[in-house]
Amino acid sequence: MFETYTHRLLLLWGWPRRLVALVAGACSALALAPIYAAPILFLTLPVLVLLIDGAVVAGPRGVRRLRPAAVTGWWFGFGYFFAGLYWVGIAFFAEGRSELVPLMPFAIAGLAAGLALFTALGTLIARLLWSDSPTRIFALAVGLGASEWLRGHVLTGFPWNLLGQAVAFTNVTAQGASVVGIYGLTLAGIAVFAAPALLSDERGRRPWLRWLTVALVTILAATDIGWGVYRLSGAAPVGQAVLADSRIRIVQPNIDQAAKWSPEKKQEALDKLTALSDRKTDPQTLGAISFSEIVWPETALPFFLTEEPEALARIADLLSPGTILLTGAPRVEPADDLGDGGRRYYNSLFAIDDTGAIRAAYDKVHLVPFGEYMPFSAVLRRLGIGELFRGIGGFSPGPRHNLIALAGHPSFSVLICYEAIFSGEVLPDNGRPDYLVNITNDGWFGRSSGPHQHLDATRMRAIEEGLPVVRAANTGISAIIDAYGRTVASLPLGEEGVLDGFIPSERPKTFFQRSEPIFLLVLSVFFILLSLLRNGKRRTRS
């Protein structure tokens, strides 16, 4: 019966083939947070292998033979991104602008269609390396792995829901990111999840290739699990290894996005934030103590803090001696190059002490395209259509990630929202921090999968860099994450509250941080060489 189904998949063509690819891609999104049904990929990726097998057999001759594999990949990717990123459309409801709601399905479909081009490129690359050998699963890993890397870097990148996130569905299997990073996990994970496709293979002239392939994917899976067990065996129990003088309070105000930016609501937002920050400490947890840091979310203050001395005075009254407040707020400064009265705006974090003085600031470096800035805006203005996009974004990027070291406090580096999804791009050049601060506002996306996926990506940065993360989110999920990616404590999505705790201690530099590209490059070259091994017996082609 199994052979009957695989034979039918091989022979599918036209819309039936596309529909199967679409469904397989959509089902693959179940492997992501918050469902974490990673074993589904043991079904969906073998289906993709068989569909590409069929494309190899049934396409026209010459270069045009690449087209069927690319089309199959596009439909698979469209299903994956549509199902995995459906929550983007919820942003159309966030500010109550009903006139935008009809655009929601087109926005989701357009985003999925654009991102699926990377998957199409991945299956095209795989097709170039393809054969009837069992080692073709490594060709798929190389192709999709390369396309996922490109997706994370082209046009500033959008590495959301990388396939490697599915490998990290447990703390044990996630530890491989400390060596090869999320892109290495993606490469290895695709090969392992695609391996059941080998059950459909006929024996070639070199049967040892089948056993070699099975042995290699088994070694890959066992190595990842073994490394995870080993690394976690040296870890202190969750929450016990902490930095000195690192008592913190994370505030999750759960302010409605639709009302947040109303001018009359700014005082209400400050009232809620200060009330939560001043909430009495539970004596059974931390006792009657003051905090080293209090952390508010991204744009917690919906106004220009530097132009509101009354707000700074209230913050000074709130803070105990020696306490620092870390808060997100927009920042503005004059810009002479923009003409008379020109101003430049930044999405920023401020560190404020108990006197109300701003001790340090960070401006977000990696902005969200079409959200915080409009790509190619200068070109659009020259074409005379810039007014059509007026009001989109308006933020300028900061110059660089920077280490913030304040006397009497652990040093830290800041990731504002979207910045936490970029592997290898989270540390400053001027030193290694004691911990990472991630502030975000996922209130745009309600109680959807989006905030869970965002938290999952942030967890990977902790593992890759061996650094704990303190995360404050407006509507959740706020969390304290240790250097192994384990959640020490968190606040539920969509609830108001505070999270009190200590900053976990950092780990020594990981293999990933010391030599990030090396392990990924070696693994990629190894997979390419494996994919070039042939059975020595080709199928008859039409």
N, C-alpha and C positions, 0 to 999 in steps of 0.2 A: 504493500500500500504506500509506503514511504517513497519508493521509486516511482510510483504512479504520479504522486503529487509533484515530485521534483521534475519529472519529465514534462508535466503540464506547464510548470513555471518556465522551463526552458523554451517551450514552443509558443508561449504567449507573445502576442504582437499587437501593435496599435493601442487603442484605448484600454483594453483589458490589462496590458502590461503597465501602462501608466497608472491605472487605478490601483493595482497591487503595490506598485512602488509608493504611491501616495499614502495608502493605508499603512504600509510598513514603516514609512517615515513618521507618520503621526503616532503610531503605537510606540515608536522609539522614544518619544518625548516622555513616556511614562517612567523612563529610567531616571528622570531628573527630579530635583526637589519640587514639591514636598512628598512625592509618592515614593521615590527611590526604588522603583521596581526594575533594578538593573538587569536581572535575568531575562527580561523581555528582549534584550539585545541578542541573546543566544538564538532567538527566532528571527528577528527582523534583519540583522546583518547577513545571516546565511541566505535569506530571501533575496537581498540585494546582490549577493555573489551569484546566485543562480540566474537572476535577471540579466546581469552583465554577461554571464556565460551564454545566455540566449542571444544577446546582442552581438556577441562575437561571431556566433554561427550565422545569424540570419541577415546581417546588414549587407549593403552593397560593397563592392570592392574598392580598394584604394583608401585615400584619406577619408572619404565619406563614411567609412566603416566606424569612425570615431563617434559619429553623430548619435547612433542608437544608445550607446553607453552614456553619453552626456545627457541625453533627454531623460533616460532612466534615472540618472543621478539628480537631475533638476526636480523631477516629480517626488523623489524620495525626500530631498531637501525641503521642498515646499511643504510637504506634510509635516515634517519635523519642526520647522520654524513656525508654521501656522499654529500647530498644537502647543508648542513650547512657549510662544510669545503672544498668545491670544490676549494676555492681560494688558498689553500696550494700549489696546483700544479703550480700556477703562479710564484712561487719562482724559478722554473726550467728555466724560461725565464729571470730572473732578472739580471744575470751576463753574459748573452749572450753565455752560454755554450750549444750550439746546440746539442752536443752529449748526453746531459741529458734529452732533451725534450721527447724522446720516453718512458722514464721511468715515465712520469708525471701521466698517468692514473693508472698505477700500484701502485704508491705511494699514490694517493688519495684513491684508493680501499683498499689498505693494511691498511691505517690508519683507514678508516671507519670500516673495518672488525674487527680490533683489538678493537676499542672502542665499537663496537656492542656487544662484549662479556659481557660488563658491563650491557647492556640493557637486554641481555639474562639472566644474573644472576638475574636482577631485576624482570623479569616476572616469573622466577623459584621461587624466594622467595614469590612473590605474589601468585603463584599457591599453595604453601604450606599452605597459609592462606585462600585459595579460598573457596567459597561456592556459593549456589544459592541465597544467601541473598543480598538485596540492598547494604549492608555494604561492599560488595566485592570491591567497588571503593576505600575504605580505604586500603584494602589489596594491590591494585595496587599502591596506593600512598606510602605505606610502602616499597614495593618491589623496585619500581623505585627510590624512595627517597633514599633508602639505597645504590642502585647501583650508583646513582649520587654522593653521598658522597664518596663512595669508588673510583670512577673515579677521584675525586679531591684530593685523598691522596695516592693511591697505586703507587709505583715506582716513587715517587716525585710528582705525580698527573698531571692531565690535565683537569681542571675544565672549559674548554671553552664551551660556549653555553649550560650551565645548563638550564634545563627546567624552572627553576624559573625566568630566564631572561624574559620569555614571560609574567609573571605576572607584571613585572615592565615596561610595555609598556607605562604607563603614570606616571607623577610625583606623582600623588595621590596614585596609587596602589603600587608604588615602596617603599613608606615610611614604609611598613611593615618590610622591611629589617633592619630598625633601632631597631627592637625588636627580630626577629627570624633569621635574616640574610638570605642570598640567599638560603641556604639549607632548611630553614624553609618555605620560599616562594615556593620552589620547592615542598615540601611535601604537603602543603595546596593547591597549584595551581593544582596539578595533580588530587586531589580529586574533586575540583570544576569543572575543565574542563571535567572530566570523567562522571560527574553527568547525562548528557542526556542519557547515557546508560540505566538508570532506566526506561525510557519510554517503553522499550521492555520487562520489567519484568512482569511475571504473579504474581497474588496475592498468597502469601504463607499463612501459618497458623497464621502468626504474621504480619498483615498488618501495624501495628504501626511502624514496622522497616522501611518501605518505607517512612513514614512521618517523622520519626526521622532522617533518612539519608538526606532527602530533607531539613529539618529544619537546620541540622548541616552544610551542605555545604552553605546554604543561610547565616547562621551566620558567617561562615568563610569569605565569600566574603564581607558581610556587615561590618564586623569588620575591615578588611583590608582597605576598602574604608573610613570607618568612622575615623580610626586612621590617614589615610593619610590627610583627610580634616582637622582634628584637628591639626595635626602637622604643616601643611603648613599655617594654620590660624594664628599661632604665629610667622611666619617668616616675616622678613622685605621684601619689594619688591626686586625683583632680582637686584643685583648689588649695593644696598644701604648700607648694613652692611659690612664694610670693616675693616681690621686691620690697625692700625696706621703705618705710614711710610712704606707703602707696595706697592708703585708704581712699576709695573713690565713691562717688555717687553719680549714677547715670540717670538722667531725667527723660522720661518718655511722656510728653504732654498730650499726645493723641489729638492734636488740633485739626479740625476739619479743613481740608485743602480749599474747599469752596469759599470759606470765610477768612482764611488766613491772611490774605493780602488786602482785605478791606481796611481803609484808613482808620475807621472807627474801632477796629478790632485790635490794633497794635497794643493798646494799653491792656486789653483783656489777655493777650498772649503773654505779656510781661508779668501780669498778675499771676497767671497760672504757673509759669515757669518758676517764679520766686517762691510761690506757696509750696510747690512740690519740692523745691530745693531745700526749703526750711522745715520740711516735715520731720517730726521727731524720729530719732533713730530707735530701732528696736533694740532694747538692752540685751536681749537674748542672742543677738547676732554680733554686733560690733561694740555694744556698750555705749556709754555716753562720751562720744569722741567727736572731734572735728575731722573734716576730710582734707586730704591733700589736694584733690582735684574734684570739681563738679563738672560734669559734661552735659551740655545741651546739644540738640541735633543741628543738622544743616539748616541754614536760614531760620533758626529758631526765633530770631528777632527779625520781623518783617519790615525793617526800616534801617536807615544808615546810622549805625551805632555812633560813629564819630561825630554825627551832627545832632546827637541827643544826649546832652550832658546830664539831664535828669535821669535817664536810664542808667548811665554809668554810676551816678550817685546811689541809686537804688541797689545796684549790684554791689557797690562797696558796703552798704549797710547790711546786705545779706551775708557776705563772706566773713568767716572767722579769720583771725590773724594767721597768716601763712597759707591760706587756702587760695587756690587759683581756679577761676572759672574758664572753661573752654567752651566757646559758643560759636555757632555758625551765624553769619549775618552778611548781607551784601556790603561791599565797600566801594566808595567812589573817590576819584581823585581827578584834578584838572588835567587836561590833555592839550598841550599847546599845539600839537600837530593836527588836531581836529578843528582848529580855528577858534575864534573868539568865543569863550564860554563853553568850549567843548569839554566833555567829561568822559572818563573811562570807568566802566563798572566791572567789579570782580565778585565772584562767589568765594567768600573768605571764611576763615576761622580766626577768632581773636582769643588771646590769653590775657585775662584781666585779673589783677591782684586785688587785695582787700582794701586798697585805697581808691579803687576805681581807675587805676592807670592801666593802659594797654601795654603789656610787657612784650608781646610778640604777636605776629600775624602771619597767616599763610594764605596765598591766593591760589585757587584751584588751577592746576596746570592742564589737565585733560578734560576739556569741555565736551558736553553731549551735543553732537551735531543735530541740527533742526530743533533742538530744545534750548540750549544755552547760546548757541551761535548758528548762523546761517552759512553753510559752506559756499565758497565761491561768491560771497556777497559783493566783492569788488567787481567781478565779471558781470554779475546781474545788474549792478548799477550802470555799468558802461553800456549794457544792452537796453537800458531804459525800462527794465522790469523790476527793479529793486523795490519799488513801492508795494508790489504785490506781496512781498515777504516782510514788510516792515512790521516790527513787533515780535518777530521770532528771535529769541535769544537776546542778543545785546550785550553779553558778557565778553570780556577779554581774558585770555589765558594768563596765568601767572608765569614767572620766568622759570621756576624749577622747584622740585621738592627740596625742603630744607630741614635740617635738624634743629629742633627747638629744645634748648637746654636752659632751664631756669634754676637758679640757686635753690637748693633744698628740695628739688623735685626730680624724679626720673626723667630722662630725656625722651623725646618722642618725635615721630614724624606723622604727618597728617595725610589721610586719604578722604577726600570729600566725594561721597556718593559713588558715582560711576568709576572713579579712579581705582577702586578696590578690585575691579575685574581684570586688570592688566598685569599679567604675569611678568615678573622681572622688571617692573617699572614702578616700584613702590618705595624704594629707598633713596635717601638723599645722597649726594656725592660727598658731603662734608662730614661723614661719620655714620656709625651704626647706632640707631636709637635703642633705648631699653624696651620700648613698646610702640605699637602703631595705634593711632586714634582714627577711627572711621566714623564720620558723622554723615548722616543721610536723611533724606525725606522721601520715603516710599509711599507717602500718603496719596500720591497720584493714582495708585494701583489697588486701593482697597484691600480686601482680604483674599486676594488672588494668589497665584503661584509666584508672582514676581518678587515680592519681598523674601520669600523662602529661597528662591534661586540666588538672589543677591547675597543673602547671608552665607549660602553655600560657597559662592565664589570667594567671599571674604575669608572664610575658613581656610581655603586653599593657600591664600597669601601667607597666613600664619605658619602653615606647614612648610611651604617653600623657603621662607626666610628664617624659620626658627624663632619667630617673635610673637609675643602675645598681642591680642587686639582688643581694644576697648571700643565698643560700638554703641553709638547713640542714634536712634531712629525716631522720627517724630511719631509715627503710628506703629512702630515696631518693624522688625524684631530687634530690640536692643539686647546686647549680650556682652559677656566677658569670655573671651576665647583664649586658651593657653597656647603655648608654642608648638603643641602637637595637634592643633586644630580641634581640641576637645572643648565643648561648651561647659564652662564652669558654672554660669548662671545666665538666665535670660528672662525677658519679659514677653508675654504673649502678644501676637499681632492684634492690633486694634484695641488695646487696653491702655488706660492711663496709669502711670505709676512711677516708682523709682526703683533702681537696682543698686544696692549697696554691696561693696565687696572690696577685694584687694587686687592689685595688678599682678598677674602671674609673672614669674621670672622668665627671662629669655633663655634660649639654648645657645650653645656655640654655633658659629657659622655652619650652615648646612652644605652638603656637597653641591646642591643647586646654586647657592649663593656664591660659592667659591669658583665654580666653573660651569656656569649655567649652560652655555651652548655646547660644551664638549660632549656630555653624555647623550644629549639629543642628537647631535651630529653623528656620533658613532652608531647609535641605534638606527638612525635613518639609513646610513650607508650599508649597514648590515642587512637591513630589510630589503634594500634595493638589490643587493647581491643575491639574496635568497630568492627574490621574485624572478631573477633571470635564469634560475635552474629550470630545466625543462624535462618533461617525461620522456621525450624522444619519440613520441607517437602522437601526431596531431589528428584532430577530428576532421572529417570531411566538411569542407565549407561550401556553401552555396554561392 
